[in-house]
Amino acid sequence: MRPIVELSVRIEDRTIESPGSGWYALYTRHQHEKSVAGSLSKKGFETFLPLYSCIHSWADRTKKISLALFPCYVFVRGQFGGQELPILTTPGVHSFVRHAGRAAVIPEVEIDGVRRMIASAFYVEPHPFLQCGDWVRVKSGPLAGLEGILHSKKNSWRLVLSVELLERSVAVEVDADSVERVAKRKRPAATALSANEPAIWRAGRKRSQF
């Protein structure tokens, strides 16, 4: 069985005070991620909704389905001076992820890392948020340069890449021989999610994380 590498990603909230291009996170209603991403795209906004595949079984059938890697979140990029209303009035959207009155700006490198994981031939899936462990970098292959926490699970290895401000992690399957230990880069201290997030969203987010 091939080793796996897991990545944890977290996002910090900040409100848009002036026009600026960047990635932001939106809270959505439960299981409305795809409809929100589609509606925003039709309005001309650039969106990112990372998906993964899994097998779901019902009493009468089994089917392969695609689900959001970050349940109840859709990422959107742009210059939002005067454009917040078209986003917030989109059916299924609750609010921007916020902290201290600011919408969360997500580093491009984090979005790119998730994109590369999904585009690779390796299996990607959500993983419980991980903060501690050996920090490594992928040396070769389609994920070369990505950094995350190396985690052992059932005789395999996972590289955990974290979006820290969302307290969410994703795991991607990799060969353990393709990673090397490195010093973890210093990042700003993570802050809790905005108090603007409804309790029902927090509860749903925790249930869907595992």
HELIX and SHEET records of a PDB file:
HELIX    1   1 GLU A   33  LYS A   42  1                                  10    
HELIX    2   2 GLU A   84  LEU A   88  1                                   5    
HELIX    3   3 GLU A  108  ALA A  119  1                                  12    
HELIX    4   4 GLU A  164  LEU A  166  5                                   3    
HELIX    5   5 ALA A  176  SER A  178  5                                   3    
HELIX    6   6 ALA A  199  ARG A  207  1                                   9    
SHEET    1   A 7 VAL A 124  HIS A 127  0                                        
SHEET    2   A 7 ARG A 168  GLU A 173 -1                                        
SHEET    3   A 7 ILE A   4  ARG A  10 -1                                        
SHEET    4   A 7 SER A 156  VAL A 163  1                                        
SHEET    5   A 7 GLU A 147  LYS A 153 -1                                        
SHEET    6   A 7 ASP A 134  VAL A 138 -1                                        
SHEET    7   A 7 VAL A 179  ARG A 181 -1                                        
SHEET    1   B 4 GLU A  46  PHE A  48  0                                        
SHEET    2   B 4 TYR A  73  GLN A  79 -1                                        
SHEET    3   B 4 SER A  21  THR A  28 -1                                        
SHEET    4   B 4 VAL A  93  PHE A  96 -1                                        
SHEET    1   C 4 GLU A  46  PHE A  48  0                                        
SHEET    2   C 4 TYR A  73  GLN A  79 -1                                        
SHEET    3   C 4 SER A  21  THR A  28 -1                                        
SHEET    4   C 4 VAL A 105  ILE A 106 -1                                        
SHEET    1   D 2 LEU A  51  SER A  57  0                                        
SHEET    2   D 2 THR A  62  ALA A  68 -1                                        
SHEET    1   E 2 ARG A  98  HIS A  99  0                                        
SHEET    2   E 2 ARG A 102  ALA A 103 -1                                        
END                                                                             
